[in-house]
Amino acid sequence: MKKRLTLFLAAAAVLAAAAALWFGLYYQRKSNDNLPALSSVAQMNEAEINKIVCGYRRGQLDDVWGRPDETADGEDVWSMDGQRFLRVNYNNRDRAVICGIEILLFPPNTETVNITYSAGTAESSRKLNPTEINSVMDWAAGLDLRYEDYAEGEAPNEVYAGGESCSFEINGGEASFSYVWIDDCYIVLENKWYAVENPSWPPVEADGMSGAQ
């Protein structure tokens, strides 16, 4: 009887281990069911996106996310919210190998830009000329940004006092963002915070601007 019970328990343990392995493999495999919606992916950082998406086939991404906004040989681009884009590159077997998030701070049809510089209670604003607009657009395109998901009350402007910012209003309010320096440098776009990994002050001047870094 004791031997039979021991065999039963051993068999149950083997079955439980096999079931756990099956469920683990199921949830890790690259199936359409396990691919998050694009709206969920938009809330992740780049490292998380690469971990989840890399290995999926091109057709699977199309099935779940819909047709990309841009497509080329070996890469697709999906718009996540009109200003943030997910670029996916594939190998020669059409499997995703690299994912990157691109932030479009200035739309292609940018014609007018107003800059507002703020430091404490001081504030000054002016309109940029065409040469300055081109310089600022080139500067923005070269920024390396990392999405920061802060809990309520933990964003840098809620933790640290002071700082400086340059806010850009584009085409009379069609788009806008701020470059903020507090404890570090950030881009603030639609209430989302992005740490600037290669900070540099915008290549324009406004009254009182110090260009602190």
N, C-alpha and C positions, 0 to 999 in steps of 0.2 A: 504493500500500500504506500509506504513511504517512498519507495523507488518510483512508483507510478506518479506520485505527486511531484517528485523532483523533476521527472521527465516533462510533466505537464507545465510546470513553472518555467522550465528551460525553453520549451516550445513557445510559450506565451511571450517570453522575453525576446526570442528571435523574431516573432511576428511583430511585436511592438517596435523593435529596432528597424525592421524592414519597412514598416508603415511610416516611421519617422523619416527614414531615408527617402522614401517615395515622395512624401509631402515636401521635404526639403528640396529635392530635385525639381519637383513640379513648380514650386514657387520661384526657383532660380532660373528655370529654363526660359529661353527667349520666345515665349508665346504671346500672341496678341492680347490674351487675357491679362498678362502680367505687365504690359506696357502702359504706364500712366497716361492719362489725357494730357494734351499739350498745356492746358490751363494749370494742371498740377506741376508739370515740368517747369513752368514759368516761375514757380516759387522756390526752385532748387538752385544751389550753386553749381558752378561748372563741373566740379569734381564729382558731385552726385549724379549729374546728368550723364557724364561719361561712363560712370559705373553702371548705370541702368541701361542706357541706350546702345552702347557699343556692343556689337555682336548681333544686333537685329538686322534683318534683311531690309533692303530698300522698299520692297513691296509691302512689308509689314507696317512700316512707318506711314506709308501712304494710306493703308487700310484704316489705321487707327486715327491718324491726324488729318487725313484728307490730303489733297494734292498740295505740294509746296508752292509758295508764292514765287520762288525762283528755282530754276533747275538748270544744271549744266553737267558736263561729263564728270562724273565722280563726286558730285556734291548737290545737295538740296538746301534750300533756305525756307524756313517757316516764320511768319510774323507771329509773335506772341501777344503783342498788344499795340502794334502800330509803331512803336519806337524801339522795341527790343526784338531781336531776331535770333533764331537758333539755326546755326549753320552745321550741317552734318556732312562729313566726308566719308567716302566708301572705298573699300579695296576693290581689286579686280573681280571679286566674287559678289559684289554688291552688298557687302556687309559693312555696317557702320563701324568706323575705326577711330574717328576723332569728332568731338562735338565742341562747339564754341558759341558763346553768347555775344552778340554784337549789339551795341547801344547806338541808335541813330539819334543824336542830340539835335542836329540841325536837319530838317527835311530838305530834299533836293531842290525844292522850289523856294528856298530862303531868299527873300528880297530885302527885308528890313529887320534890323536887330537893335533893340534898346538894351543898354546895360545899366544896372543899378548896383552901386557899390555900397556896402553897409559895414560899419564897424561901431559897435555900441549904439549910441543914439545918433551918430553921424550917418548921413546918407546922401548920395549924389547920383544923378542919372543923366544919361545923354544918349544920343543916337549914333551908331557906328557908321562910318563911311564905307563904300564898297571895298576898298583895300583892307580895311580892318575886319570886315565881315569874312573875307577870304582867309585872312590870317587866323581868325578865331575858329573858323570851320576846320582848317587844317590842324590846329592845336587840339580841338575836340576829338577829331578822328584818330589822333595818335595816343589818346589816353587809354591805359589798361585798367579796366574796371572790374571790381569783384563785388557781387551782390552780398549785402549784409542784412541778415534777417534778425532785427532787434525785437525783443519782447517789449510790451507796453511799458513806457517810462524809461527805457534803456537806450534810446537813440542818443547820439552824441550831444545834440542840442538840449536834451533833457537831463543830461548828466554833467556837462561842463558849461561854465559861464564864459561869456565873452566870445572871441573869435571874429572872423571876417568872412564876408561872402560877396560873390559877384553873381547877380541874377541876370539871366538873359531872356528877354521877351521877343519872340520871333514872329514876324508877319502879323503884328498887331494882336498877339495873343493866341495865334494858331498853335504854337508850341512854346514851352518854357522849361527852364531848368536852372539850378543854382550850383555854383562851385563854392564849397564851404570849407573853410579852414578853422578847426577848433582844436581838438587834440591831435588831429591828423587831417588829411585832405579828402574830401568826399564830393561826389556828384549826387544831388538830390533831384530825382525825377519822379513826378507824380507820387510824392510822399514815400518813395522807395530810396534807400540809401545804398550807394556804391562807393566802396573804398577805392581811392585812386592809387594804384601801385607804382606809378611813375609820375608823381606830382610835379606840376610846374604852373606858375601863375599865368592866367590868360594874357596873351601878348597885346593888350590894349591898356589904355590909361583912363582913369576917372579921377575926379577931384578927391584928394585925400587917400588914394589907394597906396598901400604900403608894399603890397606884393609879398607879404610874410609867408614863409613856408615852414 
